[in-house]
Amino acid sequence: MDCVRLSEARGCDNLLLIVNDIEPMTPILIDEFESAIEREPGLIQVAASVTHDSSPHSTIYPWMVSQSSSKLRRVPHSDLLCCIIRNSFIRSFGGFPILGRLGI
């Protein structure tokens, strides 16, 4: 992914990824993403959550629904459409393949 390469070339370990086909319904609080990933060295990704009234997503992906609390929400799957992810984690598994090599 070019965004990973560009962020690493600038010495960044955290990559804010916002995919261009999303339309946020509420403001994206980037400072909360940054605070969480800086505070918790074991985190590899911090992502936006689905709300109870996000239709139809809340019924299709109930494990992604926000669970309001004062601590980080840990879920088995999270949407990468809007997240901060650690480049060091991506490097740990060798990165993503170049799409042209996959015939895509």
DSSP file (Angstrom, degrees, kcal/mol; ACC not computed):
  #  RESIDUE AA STRUCTURE BP1 BP2  ACC     N-H-->O    O-->H-N    N-H-->O    O-->H-N    TCO  KAPPA ALPHA  PHI   PSI    X-CA   Y-CA   Z-CA
    1    1 A M     >        0   0    0      0, 0.0     4,-1.8     0, 0.0     3,-0.4   0.000 360.0 360.0 360.0 131.4    0.0    0.0    0.0
    2    2 A D  H  >  +     0   0    0      1,-0.2     4,-2.9     2,-0.2     5,-0.2   0.854 360.0  59.7 -61.8 -36.1    1.4    3.4   -1.0
    3    3 A C  H  > S+     0   0    0      1,-0.2     4,-2.1     2,-0.2    -1,-0.2   0.880 106.0  48.2 -64.2 -35.9    0.1    5.1    2.2
    4    4 A V  H  > S+     0   0    0     -3,-0.4     4,-2.4     2,-0.2     5,-0.2   0.938 112.8  48.1 -66.4 -46.6    2.2    2.7    4.3
    5    5 A R  H  X S+     0   0    0     -4,-1.8     4,-2.1     1,-0.2    -2,-0.2   0.913 112.9  48.3 -59.9 -44.1    5.3    3.3    2.2
    6    6 A L  H  X S+     0   0    0     -4,-2.9     4,-0.9     2,-0.2    -1,-0.2   0.902 112.1  48.0 -65.7 -41.6    4.8    7.1    2.3
    7    7 A S  H  <>S+     0   0    0     -4,-2.1     5,-2.5    -5,-0.2     3,-0.4   0.897 112.9  48.0 -68.1 -38.7    4.3    7.2    6.1
    8    8 A E  H ><5S+     0   0    0     -4,-2.4     3,-2.0     1,-0.2    -1,-0.2   0.874 104.8  59.5 -68.1 -35.9    7.3    5.0    6.8
    9    9 A A  H 3<5S+     0   0    0     -4,-2.1    -1,-0.2     1,-0.3    -2,-0.2   0.767 106.3  49.6 -62.7 -24.0    9.4    7.2    4.4
   10   10 A R  T 3<5S-     0   0    0     -4,-0.9    -1,-0.3    -3,-0.4    -2,-0.2   0.274 123.0-106.7 -97.9   9.6    8.6   10.1    6.7
   11   11 A G  T < 5S+     0   0    0     -3,-2.0     2,-0.4     1,-0.2    -3,-0.2   0.699  70.3 144.9  78.3  20.1    9.6    8.2    9.9
   12   12 A C      < -     0   0    0     -5,-2.5    -1,-0.2    -6,-0.1    -2,-0.1  -0.732  32.7-174.8 -93.8 139.0    6.0    7.6   11.1
   13   13 A D  S    S+     0   0    0     -2,-0.4    74,-4.2     1,-0.1     2,-0.5   0.679  72.9  64.5 -99.2 -23.1    5.0    4.4   12.9
   14   14 A N  E     -A   86   0A   0     72,-0.2     2,-0.5    73,-0.1    72,-0.2  -0.883  67.4-163.3-105.5 130.1    1.3    5.3   13.2
   15   15 A L  E     -A   85   0A   0     70,-2.7    70,-2.2    -2,-0.5     2,-0.7  -0.947   9.9-149.6-114.7 119.7   -0.7    5.6   10.0
   16   16 A L  E     -A   84   0A   0     -2,-0.5     2,-0.6    68,-0.2    68,-0.3  -0.800  20.5-169.2 -85.6 118.7   -4.1    7.3   10.0
   17   17 A L  E     +A   83   0A   0     66,-3.7    66,-2.5    -2,-0.7     2,-0.5  -0.945  15.9 170.1-116.3 116.6   -6.1    5.6    7.2
   18   18 A I  E     -A   82   0A   0     -2,-0.6    64,-0.2    64,-0.2     2,-0.1  -0.958  28.6-139.0-124.4 110.5   -9.5    7.1    6.1
   19   19 A V    >   -     0   0    0     62,-2.9     3,-1.3    -2,-0.5    -2,-0.0  -0.431  15.1-126.1 -72.4 142.1  -10.8    5.4    3.0
   20   20 A N  T 3  S+     0   0    0      1,-0.3    -1,-0.1    -2,-0.1    61,-0.0   0.506  99.9  64.9 -73.3  -3.9  -12.3    7.9    0.5
   21   21 A D  T 3  S+     0   0    0     60,-0.1     2,-0.3     2,-0.0    -1,-0.3   0.215  81.2  97.1-104.2  18.0  -15.7    6.1    0.2
   22   22 A I    <   -     0   0    0     -3,-1.3    -4,-0.0    59,-0.1     0, 0.0  -0.785  54.4-159.6-102.5 151.5  -16.8    6.7    3.7
   23   23 A E        -     0   0    0     -2,-0.3    -3,-0.0     0, 0.0    -2,-0.0  -0.899  20.9-137.3-126.8 100.5  -19.1    9.5    4.9
   24   24 A P        -     0   0    0      0, 0.0     4,-0.1     0, 0.0    -2,-0.0  -0.313  10.4-161.9 -61.3 136.0  -18.8   10.1    8.6
   25   25 A M  S    S+     0   0    0      1,-0.1     3,-0.0     2,-0.1     0, 0.0   0.685  80.8  25.2 -88.8 -22.3  -22.1   10.7   10.3
   26   26 A T  S    S-     0   0    0      1,-0.0    -1,-0.1     0, 0.0     0, 0.0  -0.909 106.4 -75.9-133.6 161.6  -20.4   12.3   13.4
   27   27 A P        -     0   0    0      0, 0.0     2,-0.7     0, 0.0    -2,-0.1  -0.290  43.4-124.2 -59.6 142.6  -17.0   14.0   13.7
   28   28 A I        -     0   0    0     -4,-0.1     2,-1.5     1,-0.0     3,-0.2  -0.817  17.6-147.4 -88.8 117.4  -14.0   11.8   13.7
   29   29 A L    >>  +     0   0    0     -2,-0.7     4,-1.3     1,-0.2     3,-1.1  -0.631  22.6 175.2 -89.8  83.1  -12.1   12.5   16.9
   30   30 A I  H 3> S+     0   0    0     -2,-1.5     4,-2.6     1,-0.3    -1,-0.2   0.831  74.2  62.9 -60.2 -34.8   -8.6   11.9   15.6
   31   31 A D  H 3> S+     0   0    0      1,-0.2     4,-2.4     2,-0.2    -1,-0.3   0.828 100.8  53.0 -63.7 -29.3   -7.0   13.0   18.9
   32   32 A E  H <> S+     0   0    0     -3,-1.1     4,-2.2     2,-0.2    -1,-0.2   0.889 108.7  49.7 -70.2 -38.2   -8.8   10.1   20.7
   33   33 A F  H  X S+     0   0    0     -4,-1.3     4,-2.3     2,-0.2     5,-0.2   0.957 113.6  46.2 -59.6 -50.7   -7.3    7.7   18.1
   34   34 A E  H  X S+     0   0    0     -4,-2.6     4,-2.1     1,-0.2     5,-0.2   0.909 112.1  50.2 -61.0 -44.1   -3.8    9.2   18.7
   35   35 A S  H  X S+     0   0    0     -4,-2.4     4,-2.3     1,-0.2    -1,-0.2   0.917 111.2  49.1 -61.4 -44.1   -4.1    9.2   22.5
   36   36 A A  H  X S+     0   0    0     -4,-2.2     4,-1.8     1,-0.2    -2,-0.2   0.927 113.4  44.5 -63.0 -46.1   -5.2    5.5   22.6
   37   37 A I  H  < S+     0   0    0     -4,-2.3    -1,-0.2     1,-0.2    -2,-0.2   0.812 116.2  47.3 -73.7 -27.9   -2.4    4.2   20.3
   38   38 A E  H  < S+     0   0    0     -4,-2.1    -1,-0.2    -5,-0.2    -2,-0.2   0.862 114.4  47.0 -75.4 -36.2    0.2    6.3   22.2
   39   39 A R  H  < S+     0   0    0     -4,-2.3    -2,-0.2    -5,-0.2    -3,-0.2   0.792 112.4  50.3 -75.3 -29.9   -1.1    5.2   25.6
   40   40 A E    ><  -     0   0    0     -4,-1.8     3,-2.0    -5,-0.2    -1,-0.2  -0.836  61.6-174.4-116.7  91.9   -1.3    1.5   24.8
   41   41 A P  T 3  S+     0   0    0      0, 0.0    -1,-0.1     0, 0.0    -2,-0.1   0.733  83.7  60.9 -60.0 -22.6    2.0    0.2   23.2
   42   42 A G  T 3  S+     0   0    0      2,-0.0     2,-0.2     0, 0.0    -5,-0.1   0.572  81.3 103.9 -82.1  -8.3    0.3   -3.3   22.6
   43   43 A L    <   +     0   0    0     -3,-2.0     3,-0.1    -6,-0.2    42,-0.0  -0.500  42.2 179.5 -74.2 141.0   -2.4   -1.8   20.3
   44   44 A I        +     0   0    0      1,-0.4    42,-2.4    -2,-0.2     2,-0.3   0.593  69.5  18.6-110.1 -19.6   -1.9   -2.4   16.6
   45   45 A Q  E     -B   85   0A   0     40,-0.2     2,-0.4    44,-0.0    -1,-0.4  -0.988  51.1-168.5-153.5 140.6   -5.1   -0.7   15.5
   46   46 A V  E     +B   84   0A   0     38,-2.6    38,-2.8    -2,-0.3     2,-0.3  -0.996  25.9 178.4-127.1 124.7   -7.6    1.9   16.7
   47   47 A A  E     -B   83   0A   0     -2,-0.4    36,-0.2    36,-0.2    33,-0.1  -0.868  33.3 -97.5-129.4 158.9  -10.8    2.2   14.6
   48   48 A A        -     0   0    0     34,-2.3    31,-0.4    -2,-0.3     2,-0.3  -0.349  44.8-131.1 -65.4 153.3  -14.0    4.1   14.5
   49   49 A S        -     0   0    0     29,-0.1     2,-0.3    -2,-0.0    16,-0.2  -0.738   8.6-115.3-111.6 160.2  -17.0    2.1   15.8
   50   50 A V  B     -c   65   0B   0     14,-2.2    16,-3.6    -2,-0.3     2,-0.2  -0.702  32.5-137.0 -86.1 141.1  -20.4    1.4   14.6
   51   51 A T    >   -     0   0    0     -2,-0.3     3,-1.8    14,-0.2     7,-0.2  -0.572  23.7-106.7 -96.7 165.1  -23.3    2.9   16.7
   52   52 A H  T 3  S+     0   0    0      1,-0.3     6,-0.1    -2,-0.2    -1,-0.1   0.813 120.9  49.2 -59.6 -30.8  -26.5    1.1   17.6
   53   53 A D  T 3  S+     0   0    0      5,-0.1     2,-1.1     2,-0.1    -1,-0.3   0.294  77.4 117.3 -95.5  11.7  -28.5    3.3   15.2
   54   54 A S    <>  -     0   0    0     -3,-1.8     4,-3.3     2,-0.1     5,-0.3  -0.681  68.8-126.5 -77.1 102.7  -26.1    2.6   12.2
   55   55 A S  T  4 S-     0   0    0     -2,-1.1    -2,-0.1     1,-0.3    -3,-0.0  -0.842  75.3  -6.1-105.1 135.0  -28.4    0.9    9.9
   56   56 A P  T >> S+     0   0    0      0, 0.0     4,-1.7     0, 0.0     3,-1.0  -0.965 125.2  68.8 -91.9   6.5  -28.0   -1.8    8.6
   57   57 A H  H 3> S+     0   0    0      1,-0.3     4,-3.2     2,-0.2    -2,-0.2   0.823  92.5  58.8 -59.6 -36.8  -24.5   -2.1    9.9
   58   58 A S  H 3< S+     0   0    0     -4,-3.3    -1,-0.3     1,-0.2     7,-0.2   0.821 111.5  41.6 -66.6 -28.5  -25.3   -2.6   13.6
   59   59 A T  H <4 S+     0   0    0     -3,-1.0    -1,-0.2    -5,-0.3    -2,-0.2   0.803 119.1  44.3 -85.1 -29.9  -27.4   -5.7   12.8
   60   60 A I  H  < S+     0   0    0     -4,-1.7    -2,-0.2     1,-0.2    -3,-0.2   0.874 127.3  28.2 -78.8 -38.7  -25.0   -7.1   10.3
   61   61 A Y    ><  +     0   0    0     -4,-3.2     3,-2.1    -5,-0.2     4,-0.3  -0.548  66.9 160.1-121.6  64.3  -21.9   -6.5   12.4
   62   62 A P  G >  S+     0   0    0      0, 0.0     3,-1.2     0, 0.0    -1,-0.1   0.776  72.5  64.2 -61.5 -25.1  -23.0   -6.5   16.0
   63   63 A W  G 3  S+     0   0    0      1,-0.2    14,-0.2    -3,-0.1    -5,-0.1   0.587  99.6  54.6 -73.8  -8.9  -19.4   -7.2   17.3
   64   64 A M  G <  S+     0   0    0     -3,-2.1   -14,-2.2    -7,-0.2    -1,-0.2   0.428  79.5 118.4-101.3  -0.8  -18.4   -3.7   15.9
   65   65 A V  B <  S-c   50   0B   0     -3,-1.2   -14,-0.2    -4,-0.3   -13,-0.0  -0.462  76.9-100.8 -70.6 134.9  -21.1   -1.8   17.8
   66   66 A S        -     0   0    0    -16,-3.6     2,-0.7    -2,-0.2   -14,-0.1  -0.269  28.2-157.8 -55.3 133.3  -19.6    0.8   20.2
   67   67 A Q        -     0   0    0     -3,-0.1    -1,-0.1     2,-0.0   -16,-0.0  -0.822  22.7-137.2-114.8  88.1  -19.6   -0.4   23.8
   68   68 A S        +     0   0    0     -2,-0.7     2,-0.3     2,-0.1    -2,-0.0  -0.175  49.0 122.2 -54.4 126.5  -19.5    2.8   25.7
   69   69 A S  S    S-     0   0    0      2,-0.2     4,-0.1     4,-0.0    -2,-0.0  -0.952  72.4 -97.6-168.0 176.0  -17.1    2.8   28.6
   70   70 A S  S    S+     0   0    0     -2,-0.3     2,-0.2     2,-0.1    -2,-0.1   0.382 100.2  66.2 -88.2   5.8  -14.1    4.6   29.8
   71   71 A K  S    S-     0   0    0      1,-0.1    -2,-0.2     0, 0.0     2,-0.1  -0.741  97.6 -75.6-121.9 172.1  -11.7    2.0   28.4
   72   72 A L        -     0   0    0     -2,-0.2     2,-0.6     1,-0.1    -1,-0.1  -0.368  44.6-122.6 -66.7 142.1  -10.7    0.8   25.0
   73   73 A R        -     0   0    0     -4,-0.1     2,-0.6    -2,-0.1    -1,-0.1  -0.768  24.8-160.4 -86.9 123.0  -13.2   -1.4   23.1
   74   74 A R        +     0   0    0     -2,-0.6    -2,-0.0     2,-0.0     0, 0.0  -0.926  18.3 167.3-109.8 122.4  -11.7   -4.7   22.2
   75   75 A V        -     0   0    0     -2,-0.6     3,-0.1     1,-0.1   -11,-0.1  -0.909  44.7-121.7-132.7 156.8  -13.4   -6.6   19.5
   76   76 A P  S    S+     0   0    0      0, 0.0     2,-0.3     0, 0.0   -12,-0.1   0.699  99.9  22.5 -73.0 -17.5  -12.6   -9.7   17.3
   77   77 A H        -     0   0    0    -14,-0.2     2,-0.3     2,-0.0     0, 0.0  -0.992  66.8-175.2-149.0 140.1  -13.0   -7.6   14.1
   78   78 A S        -     0   0    0     -2,-0.3     2,-0.4    -3,-0.1   -29,-0.1  -0.972  32.3-106.6-136.4 151.6  -12.9   -3.9   13.3
   79   79 A D    >   -     0   0    0    -31,-0.4     3,-0.6    -2,-0.3   -31,-0.3  -0.639  18.5-157.8 -81.0 126.8  -13.5   -1.9   10.2
   80   80 A L  T 3  S+     0   0    0     -2,-0.4     3,-0.4     1,-0.2    -1,-0.1   0.416  70.3  98.6 -82.5   2.0  -10.3   -0.6    8.6
   81   81 A L  T 3  S+     0   0    0      1,-0.3   -62,-2.9   -63,-0.1     2,-0.3   0.811  99.2  16.0 -63.0 -29.3  -12.2    2.2    6.7
   82   82 A C  E <  S+A   18   0A   0     -3,-0.6   -34,-2.3   -64,-0.2     2,-0.3  -0.827  97.2 114.1-145.3 101.7  -11.3    4.8    9.4
   83   83 A C  E     -AB  17  47A   0    -66,-2.5   -66,-3.7    -3,-0.4     2,-0.5  -0.979  57.8-119.4-158.3 166.1   -8.4    3.8   11.7
   84   84 A I  E     -AB  16  46A   0    -38,-2.8   -38,-2.6    -2,-0.3     2,-0.4  -0.977  36.9-176.7-109.4 132.7   -4.9    4.3   13.0
   85   85 A I  E     -AB  15  45A   0    -70,-2.2   -70,-2.7    -2,-0.5     2,-0.5  -0.976  27.9-113.8-132.3 145.5   -2.7    1.3   12.5
   86   86 A R  E  >  -A   14   0A   0    -42,-2.4     4,-1.4    -2,-0.4     3,-0.5  -0.643  12.5-152.9 -81.0 125.7    0.9    0.7   13.5
   87   87 A N  H  > S+     0   0    0    -74,-4.2     4,-2.7    -2,-0.5     5,-0.2   0.844  96.2  63.1 -62.7 -33.3    3.3    0.4   10.6
   88   88 A S  H  > S+     0   0    0    -75,-0.5     4,-1.5     1,-0.2    -1,-0.2   0.849 101.0  52.1 -63.4 -32.1    5.5   -1.8   12.8
   89   89 A F  H  > S+     0   0    0     -3,-0.5     4,-0.7     2,-0.2    -1,-0.2   0.924 108.9  49.3 -66.5 -43.8    2.7   -4.3   12.9
   90   90 A I  H ><>S+     0   0    0     -4,-1.4     5,-2.3     1,-0.2     3,-0.9   0.912 111.1  50.3 -61.7 -42.1    2.4   -4.4    9.1
   91   91 A R  H ><5S+     0   0    0     -4,-2.7     3,-1.7     1,-0.2    -1,-0.2   0.834  98.0  69.6 -63.0 -31.7    6.2   -4.9    8.9
   92   92 A S  H 3<5S+     0   0    0     -4,-1.5    -1,-0.2     1,-0.3    -2,-0.2   0.761 106.7  36.7 -63.2 -24.9    6.0   -7.8   11.4
   93   93 A F  T <<5S-     0   0    0     -3,-0.9    -1,-0.3    -4,-0.7    -2,-0.2   0.222 126.0 -95.7-110.4  14.7    4.2   -9.9    8.8
   94   94 A G  T < 5 -     0   0    0     -3,-1.7    -3,-0.2    -4,-0.1    -2,-0.1   0.493  61.0 -97.0  92.1   3.6    6.1   -8.7    5.8
   95   95 A G      < -     0   0    0     -5,-2.3    -4,-0.0    -6,-0.2    -8,-0.0  -0.191  59.0 -45.8  81.0-175.2    3.7   -6.0    4.6
   96   96 A F        -     0   0    0    -95,-0.1     3,-0.0     1,-0.1     2,-0.0  -0.708  60.6-108.3 -95.6 146.1    1.1   -6.2    1.9
   97   97 A P        -     0   0    0      0, 0.0     2,-0.4     0, 0.0    -1,-0.1  -0.359  37.4-101.1 -69.3 152.1    1.8   -7.8   -1.5
   98   98 A I    >>  -     0   0    0      1,-0.1     3,-1.4   -97,-0.0     4,-0.7  -0.627  29.9-135.5 -72.4 126.7    2.0   -5.5   -4.5
   99   99 A L  G >4>S+     0   0    0     -2,-0.4     5,-2.1     1,-0.3     3,-1.2   0.832 101.0  61.3 -57.4 -36.6   -1.3   -5.9   -6.3
  100  100 A G  G >45S+     0   0    0      1,-0.3     3,-0.9     4,-0.2    -1,-0.3   0.828  99.6  56.0 -60.7 -31.1    0.3   -6.2   -9.7
  101  101 A R  G <45S+     0   0    0     -3,-1.4    -1,-0.3     1,-0.2    -2,-0.2   0.705 104.7  53.5 -73.2 -19.4    2.1   -9.3   -8.6
  102  102 A L  G <<5S-     0   0    0     -3,-1.2    -1,-0.2    -4,-0.7    -2,-0.2   0.451 118.9-110.2 -92.0  -1.5   -1.3  -10.8   -7.7
  103  103 A G  T < 5       0   0    0     -3,-0.9    -3,-0.2    -4,-0.4    -2,-0.1   0.694 360.0 360.0  80.8  18.2   -2.7  -10.2  -11.2
  104  104 A I      <       0   0    0     -5,-2.1    -4,-0.2     0, 0.0    -5,-0.1   0.417 360.0 360.0-101.1 360.0   -5.1   -7.5   -9.8
